[in-house]
């Protein structure tokens, strides 16, 4: 009888490679949603920071002029301050004023931003009326999500 001269070549079998691919796929399926959620919360924090800065600028403006600014340009700020994720606006000030002694500053998610998938906090804002400060937020269906979007 003749002995086989075939030697076993070191390496991975197809089954072992498929097991590794399945494990990597499962890890990716778990990690990607967590990552995107973290990025969305980070962008929300940027919006909160900007809204707070506008609110502080409004108070400085009012202390010097005895009225609130009706536009971001009056505060020396521009919409470019929110990068590519939110459109910023000031409402309730001007002619006719819808808020007698206050304003509403809003950050709305841009439709061209990856943040548009953040359905919980599609619109965030700070409303000041008669000295009272209210933190407001709405989801894509216009439901109030203030408690979710404004951490306190």
Secondary structure, 3 states (H helix, E strand, C coil): CCCCCCCCCCCCCHHHHHHHHHHHHHHHHHHHHHHHHHHHHHHHHHHHHHHHHHHHHHHHHHHHHCCCCCCHHHHCCCHHHHCCCEEEEEECCCCCCCCCCEEEEEEEECCCCHHHHCCCCCEEEEEEECCEEEEEEECCCCCECHHHHCCC
